[in-house]
């Protein structure tokens, strides 16, 4: 008989005790409960330790080494898990009852599977639904090297709806702790050469948004630095591991993302705020020959209007409608 795959959920936690209990309960009330739940408490100063102790019969509490950042805690939490398939679920998110069974079903579809991804639902601070999110044009199976290139503009996996094969993670190695915020994208990029990515077209989790402020504004510097780490460190390594000879797409993707960030910052930050952003954006601008665009941004001159900008804004307007239509069709 084939031995069933085992499944572990890791919860990186830091001062989100007001949500953590709901997260744990959502995993204890699964159609197919996980074999292991590990809560990694990053020295929280709220009631997080008390909640871990309350559920100590069902969860294993661990602590990362002192001084590690977000990426270090992710690596530590993943390394602390012992099952065939592992995942992370943020301590303010919730798993739907089909979370574990859906990801395990995807994991069993192919022997070479490295990542399973699924749909999710955005929820607000009170847990109210803000709308479903499916990968509308996602293939059921994507194999290397397409797994690498498919993530050139951002992670093609939701951090609230994924699982990874533990042996693939060990082979790929931990995410570089130089990443300040976009560790999830780096994780999936590193895994891309080591097996197929499977998509299960179901909503399996609630991803909490909007309760922790404007992330684009608050994390702009970290995101810009991490974008460059992705394009000039993580992607070249993944491409090399996947045996890709032509890597010109990396530079093209870097230029496209630079334009996207500058355009978004133009809308978000007032002219009086932009001078402080110049040293953050300057290294990236030099790499993609975007100095003129950066000068327009600083001096509040109109940015070049491209067809891609209109297309992207059109997609943003149509996406909520398309997601609702897709959900309605699946329920028939």
N, C-alpha and C positions, 0 to 999 in steps of 0.2 A: 504494500500500500504506500501511496505517496504521502509523506508527512505534511500536514497542513502548515501553511505559512503562519508565523507568529507576527504580532503587530504591537508596536510600542508608540506611545504618545508622550512627547516631552513638552513641558510647559515652562518657558523662561518667564520668571516672575520678578517684578521690581515695583513695589509700592502700588499695586493694583488690587489690594485686598478687597475692595468694594465690588470687584468683578470676579475674582479668582474662584470663589465658591460656586458661582454659576457655571464657570468653565469646567470645574471638576465634576459637578453633578451632570453636566451634559455628556461627559464621557462615561460616567457610571450608568447612565440610562440609555445605552446603545442597544440596537437590535443585536449587534455582535460585539460585546464588550472587548476592549483591548486587553492583551495579555499583560501589559505593563503600563503604568502611568508614572512618569518621573517629573517632579516639580523642582526646578532649579531656582532657588531663592537667592537673588543677587543682593544680599544684605539689606533687605527691606526694613524700613523703620515704622511701617504701619502694622496692621493685624495679619499680614501674610504668614508669619511663623505660626500663629494660633490656628489659622485655617488649615495649614499643612498638618499640624498635630491633630486637629479634629478628624481628618480623614486619613490618618496614618495607617489604618487597617487596609486602605485601598491604594494609597499612593506612596511612593518613595521620595523623600525629600533629600536634595543634595545642594551643595553650595560650591560655586565656581571659585577658583583662586582669587584672592583679593586683588583689586586693581584692574581686572580685565574689563574691556568695554563691551558694547553690544555684540560685536562679532565673536569675541572671545567667549561670551556666555552661550551664544548659539552653538559654537564648536563644542564647548564643554557639555552642553545638554545633549547634543547628538551622540557624543562619545560615551555618555553615561547610560545610553540605552543599549539593550542586549538582544533585541528581537531581529527577525529576518528583515522586516520592514519597519522603518522609523519615520516619525514626522515631528514637527513642532506646531504647537497651537498657542498663540499668544494668550496671555492671562486675562485679556479683556474680550476674547472672542468665545464663541460657543459652537459646539459640534451638534449638528442635527442628528437624529437617531440613526440615520443611514451612513454616517461618516466613516466608520471603520469598515463596514461590510462593502461599501462601494469602493474604497481604496484597495481593499484586499482582493476584490473581484478583478480590478484592473491589474494588480500585481501578478495574479495567476494567469493572465492572458498570454504572456510570452515569457519564455525563460530568460531572454536578454533584457527584460524591462529594468530600467534604472530609476525612472520617475513615473509616478501616476499623478495626474492632475484632474480636477473636477470643477464644477461651478460653485458659486457661493452667492450669498445674499448680503448686501450692505445693510447694517442696522445702526441706529443712533445710540446715544448714551443710555437710553431707557430700554433698548432692545427692540424698538419698533422697526419694522421693515422699511427700507428706503429703495428697494428694488432688487430684482435678481440680476446675476451676472453669469452668462454663459460665454464660452469661447465659440462665437457663432461660426467661424470658418476653420475651426480646428480639426485636423485629421485625427482619426481614432488612434493611429499609430504613426509616429515619426521616428525615423532611424538616423543614426550618425552617417554623414556629417551634417545632414539637414537640421538635426537637433541644435547644432551650434549656430548656424546662420539664422535660424528661425527666431533667435532671441537677440538679434542685433540692435533692436530699438528699445528693448526693455524686457523684463522677465515674462515669458509666456506661461507663467505658472502663478497661481494665487498663493500667497503665504498662508492663507486660511484654509486651503483645500488641496493638499498635496501629501505624498508619501515618497520616500526614497529607499532603494535597496541598500541595506547597511554595508554590504561588501563593496558596492559601487562607491559609497562615500569614503570608505577606508582606502580604496584604491586611488580615488581622486585626491584625497588629502583634505585637511581642514582649510577653510576660507582664510585668506590672508587677513590678519588682524589690523592691517592698515585701512581696511574698509570701515568707514565711520557709521554708515546708515544703510547702504544698499547691499547688505550682506546676503539677502535672499537671492538677488539677481546673480551675484557672484557664485553662490552655491549651485544654482541650477546651470550656470554656464560651465562650471567645473565638472559637473556630472554629465554634461552633454556628450562627450566623446565615449562614455562608458556604457552605453546601452540605449534602448529605445524609450521614448516618452509615450505613455499611454494616456488617452483622454476618456473619461467617463462623463457623459453628458447629463449629470444630475447636480442639483443644489445640495451641498452636504454640510454647509457651515454658515454661521453668521459672523461677518467681519465688521467690527465696530469702528465707525468713522465719525469725525466731527467733534468728538468729545475732548480731544486733546489739542485743539487750536489749529491754526493754519500751518500745515506741515511744509508747504512750499516756501512760505515766508520764513518759518522758524528753522528749517533745515537746508536752506538754499546753499549755503557754503559747503556743507557736508555733501550734499547731492552733486554739486558741480565737481568737487574733488573726486568723489567716487565714480562719477561718469568717466572721468579721464582714466582712473585705475581700471575700469572695465575695458575701455577701448585700447589701452596701451599696455596692459598687463594680463588681465584675465582672458580676453578674447584671443590675443595671439597665442597664448599657451593652449587654450582649448582647440584652436584651429590646428596647431602643430600636433597635438595629441590625436586629433581626428584625421590626420594625414591630408589636410587641405593645402594645396599648392598655391592657389590664387587667394590672396587675402586682401585684395583691393577693396572689397566690400566693407572692411572694417573702417577705413578712412572715410568712405562715403557715408557710412552710418554715423560716424563721429561728427561730420559736418552737419548732417541732418539733425542730430540731437542738439548740437550747439545752437542752430537756428531756432529749434523748438524752445530751448531754455531762454534764449534772449528774447524771443517773442513773448513768452509767458511772463518773463520778468518786466518787460515793457508795460504790460497790462497791470501787473501786480504792484510795482514799486513806483512811487511818485518821482518826478525828475530830481527833487532835492535829496532823495535817498540813493540815487544810482551811483554817485561817485564812490561811495563806500563799497560798492560791488565790483568796481573796476579791477582791483588786485585779485579778486576771486576768479573773474572771467578771463583776465589777460592771458594766463598760460594756455588755456584752451583755445582762445582766439588765435594765438600765434601758431598753434599746431594745425589749425584748419583754415588758415588764411582768412580769418574773420575779423581783422582789425578794423576795417571800414564799417562793418556792421556794428561793432562794439562802439565806435565813435558816434554813430547815429543814435545808438541807445543812450549814451552818456549825454549827448547834446539835445536829446528829445526831438531829433529829426525823424520824420516818418521812416519806418523800416520798409525794405523792399517787400512788395506784395507778391507772393508766389502762388501758383495754382495749388500746390500741396497744402498751403495754409487754408485756402477755401475748402479743399477736400476734407481736411481734418476737422474744421469747424462744422462742416455738413455732417460728418460722422458723429460728432458730439451731440448734435441736435437730434439725429435720427436714432442713436444708440438706445436710449431708454425705451422708445417705442418698439424697436426691433427686439429688445430683450423681453418685453412683456408679451409680444406676439409669439416669440419662441417658447416662452413658458406656457402660454395658453395652448399651443399646439401639442406640447408634450403631455399635457393633462388630459387630452382627449382620449 
